[in-house]
Amino acid sequence: MKDILQTIILNLVDDKTAVEIKEVEGEKSVIFEVKVAESDMGKIIGRQGRLAKSIRTLIKAVANKEQKRVTVEFIG
């Protein structure tokens, strides 16, 4: 899951060196904390949060196959 998320994020941002994805794993849940450069934050969130919602939906679909719950948080 982390690999898929990282691939998506790296293809959206300009400053690839500032991307950090932290994975906090529980028994049946996983939280991904995505940190990007301040200038790239708008590219990740998209207009009215549509792109961020799409990324969350995609990652939740992947996690559903593994019987896990996923939360994706974007940190500026």
Phi, psi and omega in degrees: 000317181297323180296318179295314180298317181296320178298316179298311184296315182296330179281347181264333188264161175269317182266088185289339181285339183272357183281126175228130177238115181256132182250120177248115187249133175250197180295305182238011181224154179225136176242125176255123176255111183260120179244126179231171177296151182301325181288338180266356184299320180295327179290327181284319184282319180079180181288125180054027176078014183294318181292319178298319179295321179294319178297315179298318180297317180296315180292323177295325178294320177293318182291330180298326177294330181265008179060041180232159174257140184231141172233133177245122180245134180256122183244128183276000000 
